[in-house]
Amino acid sequence: MKIYRNIDDYDQEKGAVVTIGTFDGLHHGHQEILKKVVNSSIEKKLSSVVLTFFPHPRTILNKYNNIRMIDTLDEKINQLDKIGIDSLIIQPFDKSFSLLTADQYIKDFLVEKLKLKHIIIGYDHRFGKGREASVVDLKSYSKEYNFTVEEIEAKEIETIKISSSKIRNSINEGDLETTKKYLGRNFKLTGKIIKGDGLGKKINYPTANIFIKEKYKIIPKDGVYFIRTLIKNKSFNGMMNIGHRPTIGSNDKSIEVHLFNFNQDIYNKEISIDIILKIRDEKKFSSIEALKQQLKKDENYCLKLINK
């Protein structure tokens, strides 16, 4: 997959099957669109192109919107690469881009720069200054500029329409089972392992503290989670605490991971964690010993899940 960091850099002469969107989370609905793009491009002997935006348009259109993303940009790129897209264009979304009229957007960008021949788009797609145009308008433009439009309806699971907003809500609530159902995979956190205060080691539960540099990444609700990770091509299970560690009176929020049967030095390494299930809420214990006893119960619960 070729990656372009601006639509002006796109240099392919071949006509394109295009889809457009932020595609946050690349959930089942997104995946359906993207597979159609790949299959259609093969059938029509055209290039498959995804046009996405960064940062999220909502953060530019409303400066008070602090929307958190399901995937970091790198995570999104990795997921798209697996699907088999030919070209990914990551268009910087700024104020000037947001002021393009629908006509400018279609003619100057999609038709002239991308050589648009066929567009596959979600039913709720809007474009142009102030979100002025819809799929109905896109179909009108298609007659003028000689391309075809394929509209995709909402993907439903158990009669609930999938959306990135619903997935963000399930992550915020710590409901990782619903999140997985919508995404088709486990929700991930990716970050760098940094040194903590060493308390975990003192109570025989050594932890790796995870630093996530992308401040826009959504973090699940505070609590203890059953997790899985891959280190040097070997899978390890463990548990993770997200929160403020009230038992020791900490004010700083942290993400700490304890891996079972693991003793490697992984400080300063990048780690990607699959979050499987929330075990319990974070709580304040009467003593460090009481905390230690609860951690043992948490570990036993996780081990039962592994051996199911």
Steps between C-alpha positions, in 0.01 A plus 500: 500500500637839399450777756461865402499767771318750279266468204737727302765225521279238336666413170313203355375534141265203513132564568385429854230336708486730801350504846516791745469528877677522834454122545568518873516147638458335159191322634287241316319770303826658384643158413203426275558822306876441469461143377260625235757761394771235459271257314357772276847630409607149395182448299529840325881484466540825695698610808342470847536826694403599855484871578502567874560808714728591787435646749134407534287770329291551814802633690551771235135589443440530876802600710320386817455146367757276669390181325719198576595254225454121507817457294818704481604597148763221495244242616262611225774473236585145617136391479452650153816332374358159597189559286701540179438863404736631225530860621423683824482879495517665844376850429585762766166644607527870578281809484577571133413144396175521696398807295509320165161500332346171392571592138870571570531182700357283222657669198844609630572212736309186413473530123818686402745371761372149574371419149173388662304241301294331771431602860374270776366698792300464821133603498565788742802656325498880478752731338576860408501817710270463800424140397277649231477198268383141539502175303205635297718792385789262433277307259416826319870584465568151366297575186691823438847356560449149365548278805272250672378489862436197721324578828545265798232475767578482872638168623291359783590253774207378708287778339736772631659718233877495543672836535833622631308705760331187642838326517656797683214484750555128562875561554428789737272270699760222513276270296772333293280206399257727314797691360643178355162407352487830309869514401539134411819494707623591849552867583871582523722739692848560359770683690851512640596318820639739762619457859252550781552530876577129550212428739376205293835325527502544878169314533595228248291649220758679283336733251600676181371855473370590154545849356272584207630803313185556294289714733200457270487120559196385695576319828248260658327578829715467814518143620680166480503314167597159366748557215720323246815617322759372255870536588766360265230297322389335825156561653470598868187547711474738789298766674503875475400779735381834366450770759642706786598221744293637791643250753838677492351849466626571150352794308652409164315276258702202381472189284680204659533150358595181685578202273474143627814280494708780357842630609654672195641854502272697268554858620498760220346245263177554307214273605156438352237366739173326415245583770270199534272561797442731794536308827398764753499870583802660660450535876677622811614225738556531873865395470770387256446145629129517413595627152741209460229249595263651243768487229536127569123458453520701176783281375311179581195633317712576191663157512154339500413702188819378329424137584135509387 
